[in-house]
Amino acid sequence: MKTDATRDRKLLAASAVTQIVAMLLSSSASAFVPSPSSLRTTTTIEVSSTQIFHWANRFDERFEKQSIILDDESPVVKTKLQPISEEFTRRSILSIGVIGTTLSTLLSSSLPANADFAPGGTLLDRPVYVTYGNSEASPSRAPNNSNVLFAQDNYYKFGAAAQWIEPGSTEFPKTMPFVPSQQRYDAFKKFNGRVKTSVDQILKIGSASSSPDVPDSDDAAYQLRALGLLANSFLASENTGTTNELMLARWYINEMYLRIGDYKSAMEKGDEKEAKACYGYLNKAMNSYLTLINRSISSKVGEQFSYL
């Protein structure tokens, strides 16, 4: 039997959600939520509890279940906050508050049926899946981005795959973040050799005759984490924080990580056509990464990297 303290914690959590919703609806939160006067008076926004629970569950599915709370005693929580699944986490309580506020105040019409959340929590008016925007992205990526090296990447934020960058191109992205040349110089000096080792290793597995000749994607021979560390110093600073360009670089590194696994799996199955395709996408990911990094390598920093 649940203790009074447990019930009190549940009611306190429910009260906290109410306070959060009230705060977001107040005029002090006008920078984030449209004020009542800015809404069209001819439009009445109605959001059912079923919609709120549905989207709260969709949001909460992006996280692993933790600290499950099953409600069977508190009438307030059970009738007003319990999701359709009849179980919710502490994350879910906040999710319901956030989703209820978002749907009630920011939307003047129903969400598209295919709307979804990016792994990072952004609600998008389109579907979210790992190959959205680039059909050549690895289908092995987990929908919640849990099986990659760097969780916070382009897919995490935008719920979409990035486009490839042609070697030497400056068309995408349009601009690059400002990072002090000394910071880039120090990072280049430290990681230059490890990046070249990574390139050489990917070239080496391209001539592998069987899957045992291809190290697992988390093998240190690929130096993929070093690629991420170099990107941290090239594409972000204390002033910029985590930039979109850094998340883009991480996405390319994650694609390398996934495609190495895809390549090895295809070889294990004896599927030469699929193995060749996976290796080709692996090369595209590496070249895209190198092109992005090379744009930050001036003559003061060092010599640009060669492409595959």
C-alpha positions in Angstrom: 0.0 0.0 0.0 1.4 3.4 -0.9 2.3 5.7 1.9 0.9 9.2 2.5 4.2 10.6 1.5 4.1 9.0 -1.9 0.6 10.3 -2.5 1.7 13.8 -1.4 4.6 13.7 -3.9 2.2 12.8 -6.7 -0.1 15.7 -5.8 2.8 18.0 -5.5 4.0 17.0 -9.0 0.5 17.6 -10.4 0.4 21.0 -8.7 3.8 21.9 -10.2 2.5 21.2 -13.7 -0.5 23.5 -13.0 1.9 26.2 -11.9 4.1 25.8 -15.0 1.1 26.0 -17.3 -0.2 29.1 -15.5 3.2 30.8 -15.7 3.5 30.1 -19.4 0.1 31.5 -20.0 0.9 34.7 -18.1 1.8 38.0 -19.7 5.4 37.6 -18.3 5.9 34.7 -20.8 4.9 36.7 -23.8 8.4 36.3 -25.4 7.7 32.5 -25.7 3.9 32.3 -25.9 1.6 34.7 -27.9 -0.3 37.0 -25.6 -4.1 36.8 -25.7 -4.3 40.0 -27.7 -2.2 38.7 -30.5 -4.5 35.7 -31.1 -7.2 36.2 -33.7 -10.5 36.8 -31.8 -12.4 34.8 -34.5 -10.4 31.7 -33.7 -11.2 29.4 -30.7 -8.5 27.0 -29.9 -9.8 23.8 -28.4 -7.6 20.9 -27.4 -9.0 17.8 -25.9 -7.3 15.8 -23.1 -7.0 12.9 -25.5 -4.8 15.1 -27.8 -2.7 16.3 -24.9 -2.1 12.8 -23.7 -1.3 11.5 -27.2 1.3 14.1 -27.8 2.7 13.9 -24.3 3.2 10.2 -24.9 4.8 10.8 -28.2 7.2 13.3 -26.5 7.9 10.9 -23.6 8.7 8.0 -26.0 11.9 9.9 -26.9 13.2 9.0 -23.5 13.7 5.7 -21.7 11.2 5.0 -19.0 12.5 5.9 -15.6 11.0 5.9 -12.1 7.6 4.5 -13.2 4.7 5.8 -11.1 1.5 3.8 -11.2 -1.5 5.7 -10.0 -4.2 3.7 -8.3 -5.1 5.9 -5.4 -5.0 9.6 -6.1 -8.2 10.7 -7.8 -6.8 14.0 -8.9 -3.8 12.5 -10.7 -5.8 9.6 -12.0 -8.6 11.6 -13.6 -6.6 14.6 -14.8 -3.0 13.6 -15.5 -2.9 9.9 -16.2 -1.9 9.2 -19.9 -3.7 6.7 -22.1 -1.1 4.1 -21.3 -2.2 4.2 -17.7 1.3 4.6 -16.5 3.5 7.6 -16.5 7.0 8.8 -15.5 8.1 11.9 -13.8 9.1 13.1 -17.3 5.6 12.4 -18.5 4.1 14.7 -15.9 6.1 17.6 -17.3 5.5 16.5 -20.8 1.7 16.7 -20.4 2.1 20.2 -19.0 4.3 21.3 -21.8 2.3 19.7 -24.5 -1.0 21.0 -23.1 0.3 24.5 -23.1 1.9 24.3 -26.5 -1.2 22.9 -28.2 -3.5 25.3 -26.4 -1.6 28.5 -27.0 0.6 28.1 -30.0 -1.6 26.3 -32.5 -4.6 27.9 -34.2 -5.4 24.6 -36.0 -5.0 20.9 -35.5 -1.5 19.5 -35.9 -0.9 17.5 -39.1 -1.4 13.8 -38.6 2.2 13.1 -39.3 3.6 15.7 -36.9 6.2 14.4 -34.5 9.0 15.3 -32.1 12.7 15.5 -32.9 14.8 13.5 -30.4 15.8 16.8 -28.8 12.2 17.6 -28.1 11.3 20.0 -30.9 7.7 19.6 -32.1 7.7 19.6 -35.9 4.8 19.9 -38.3 6.2 17.0 -40.4 7.2 13.4 -39.9 10.5 12.6 -38.1 12.6 9.7 -39.2 16.2 8.9 -39.6 16.3 9.2 -43.5 14.1 12.3 -43.7 15.9 14.7 -46.1 18.6 12.2 -47.2 17.5 8.8 -48.4 21.1 7.6 -48.3 21.4 8.1 -44.5 21.8 5.0 -42.5 18.6 3.2 -41.6 20.4 1.6 -38.6 20.1 4.8 -36.6 17.7 4.4 -33.6 14.7 6.8 -33.8 15.7 8.3 -30.4 19.4 8.6 -31.5 20.5 6.2 -28.8 23.0 4.1 -30.8 25.4 6.8 -32.1 28.6 8.3 -30.7 27.4 11.9 -30.3 23.7 12.1 -29.3 23.4 15.8 -29.9 23.7 16.1 -33.7 21.7 17.4 -36.6 19.1 14.7 -36.3 18.7 15.3 -32.6 17.9 18.9 -33.1 16.1 19.0 -36.5 14.7 15.5 -36.7 16.2 15.1 -40.2 19.2 13.7 -42.0 21.7 16.2 -43.4 22.6 16.6 -47.0 26.0 15.5 -48.2 28.6 18.1 -49.0 30.6 17.7 -52.2 34.4 17.8 -51.6 35.7 21.3 -51.6 32.2 22.9 -51.8 31.3 26.0 -49.8 27.6 26.0 -50.8 26.4 24.3 -47.6 26.3 25.5 -44.9 26.1 29.1 -46.1 28.2 30.5 -43.2 30.7 29.2 -40.6 30.9 30.2 -37.0 33.7 32.4 -35.8 36.3 30.6 -33.8 39.6 32.1 -32.8 42.4 31.0 -35.0 44.6 30.1 -32.0 42.0 27.7 -30.8 41.8 26.0 -34.2 45.6 26.0 -34.5 46.0 24.2 -31.2 43.3 21.7 -32.0 44.7 21.0 -35.5 48.2 20.4 -34.0 46.7 17.9 -31.5 44.3 16.0 -33.7 45.8 16.3 -37.2 47.5 12.9 -37.1 44.5 11.1 -35.7 42.2 12.5 -38.4 44.6 11.2 -41.1 44.7 7.8 -39.3 40.9 7.8 -39.5 40.9 8.5 -43.2 43.6 5.8 -43.8 41.6 3.2 -41.8 38.4 3.8 -43.9 40.5 3.5 -47.0 41.9 0.2 -45.7 38.5 -1.5 -45.0 37.4 -0.6 -48.5 39.6 -3.4 -49.8 38.6 -5.9 -47.1 37.7 -9.3 -48.5 35.6 -10.5 -45.5 33.8 -9.1 -42.5 36.6 -10.2 -40.0 38.9 -7.8 -41.8 36.6 -4.9 -40.8 36.9 -3.8 -37.2 33.7 -3.0 -35.3 32.6 0.6 -35.6 33.6 1.4 -32.0 37.2 0.2 -32.6 39.8 2.9 -31.7 41.4 2.3 -35.1 38.8 4.6 -36.7 39.6 7.5 -34.3 36.0 8.7 -34.7 35.9 10.4 -31.3 39.0 12.4 -32.3 37.0 13.7 -35.3 34.4 14.9 -32.8 37.0 16.6 -30.6 38.5 18.4 -33.5 35.0 19.6 -34.6 34.4 20.9 -31.1 37.3 23.2 -31.3 36.8 24.2 -35.0 33.1 24.8 -35.0 32.2 26.2 -31.5 33.7 28.4 -28.9 32.8 29.7 -25.4 31.0 32.6 -27.1 29.0 30.5 -29.6 28.2 27.5 -27.6 27.0 24.4 -29.5 26.4 25.6 -33.1 24.4 24.1 -35.9 27.6 23.5 -37.8 29.0 21.4 -34.9 25.8 19.4 -34.8 26.2 18.9 -38.6 29.8 17.6 -38.2 28.6 15.2 -35.5 25.9 13.9 -37.8 28.5 13.0 -40.4 30.7 11.3 -37.8 27.7 9.4 -36.5 26.9 8.3 -40.1 30.4 7.0 -40.4 30.0 5.0 -37.2 26.7 3.5 -38.4 27.8 2.9 -42.0 30.9 1.0 -40.8 28.5 -1.3 -39.0 26.2 -1.5 -42.0 29.2 -2.4 -44.2 30.4 -5.1 -41.9 26.9 -6.6 -41.6 26.4 -6.6 -45.4 29.7 -8.5 -45.8 28.7 -11.0 -43.2 25.6 -11.7 -45.2 27.6 -12.0 -48.4 25.6 -9.1 -50.0 28.3 -7.5 -52.1 25.9 -4.9 -53.7 24.8 -3.7 -50.3 28.3 -3.7 -48.9 29.5 -1.5 -51.8 26.6 0.9 -51.3 27.3 1.2 -47.6 31.0 1.8 -48.2 30.1 4.5 -50.7 27.9 6.3 -48.2 30.7 6.0 -45.6 33.0 7.8 -48.0 30.3 10.5 -48.5 30.0 11.0 -44.8 33.8 11.3 -44.4 34.2 13.7 -47.3 31.4 15.8 -46.0 33.0 16.0 -42.6 36.4 16.9 -44.1 34.9 19.6 -46.3 33.2 21.2 -43.4 36.4 21.1 -41.3 38.6 22.3 -44.2 36.6 25.5 -44.4 38.0 26.4 -41.0 41.6 25.6 -41.9 43.3 28.7 -43.1 47.0 29.1 -43.8 47.6 30.2 -40.2 46.0 26.9 -38.9 47.6 24.3 -41.2 47.3 22.3 -44.3 43.8 21.1 -45.4 42.9 17.4 -45.3 42.8 15.3 -48.4 39.5 13.7 -49.4 38.8 10.0 -50.0 
